[in-house]
């Protein structure tokens, strides 16, 4: 079953967040299992962002969570965000176009 992780956070350092994510992508090349990533900027709340990361399965997401580079990225996000990240872990119930 497909799986989606949603991360919400506030930051005044989005360029640094993107740089940390780019480093994570380099560090996990060939072993990372995320399929797609959307970064959304809130129009109503200044400096608020939401990321939606798509995986083929919950197991693939847990594989990514266990990678050493993910711990490095999580530490960077903790330092770059105002109140840390809020996570939602969601199984895809329906996917329609």
N, C-alpha and C positions, 0 to 999 in steps of 0.2 A: 504494500500500500504506500502511495506517495506520502511525503511528509514535508511540512513547512515549519520553519522556525522564524518567529518575528521578534526583532529586537527593537526596543524603543529607548531613546536616550536624548539628552540635551547636551550640546557642546558648542563652544565658540571656536573650536579647533577642528573643523571638518576636514581641512586639507591634511592635517596630521592623522586623522582617523583614516582617511583614504590612503595615505602613505603606509600606515601600519597594515592595512588590509592588502595593499599591493605587495608588501614584503611577505605577508602570510601566503599569498598566492604563489609567489616564487618558492617559498620554503616548502610548500605542500604539492608542488608540481609533480604529477604522476601518482600521488597517493591521496590527494584530497578528493572528496566525493560530492561536493556541492555541485549542483547542475546549473543553477542560475541565482543571481543576486540582484535585487532591486533596492535602490536607496531612494527614499522618499523624504521630501522636506515639507514640513507642516506649514501651511499658509496662515494658520491662525495663531500659532505659538512660535515666537522667535527662537531660533537656534534649536528647534526640536526636529529630530529625524527618526525615521522608522526604516528598518531594513527587513526585507523579506528574502529568506534564503530557502531555495527549493532543493529537495533531495529525492532520490528514487524510493527511499525507505527510511524508517526510524533507525534501523541498524546502520545505514550509511551515515546518518547524522551523528550517531553515537561514535562511529569510527572517527569522524572528523573531530568530535569533542575530545577524543583521546590522543590526538596528535600533539607532540611537544610544541609545535608552532602555534597551535590554538591556545595553549596556556600563555605563550608570549603575547599573542594578540589580545587575549582577555585582560592581561595585566596592563597593556597599553591603553585599552579602552577604559579601564577603571581610572587611569590617570588623566585621560583626555576628556572624560565626560563629567558633567556637573554633579549628578547624583547616581552614577553608575548606570548599568543597563537593566532594563526590565525585559524578561524573556517570556514568550509564549511558544509552546510546543504543540503542534497541531497535525493530526492525521487528516489527509485530504479525503473528505467525504464524497464530494462530487466535483467534477472538473468539466465545465461546459464552455464552449466558445460561442 
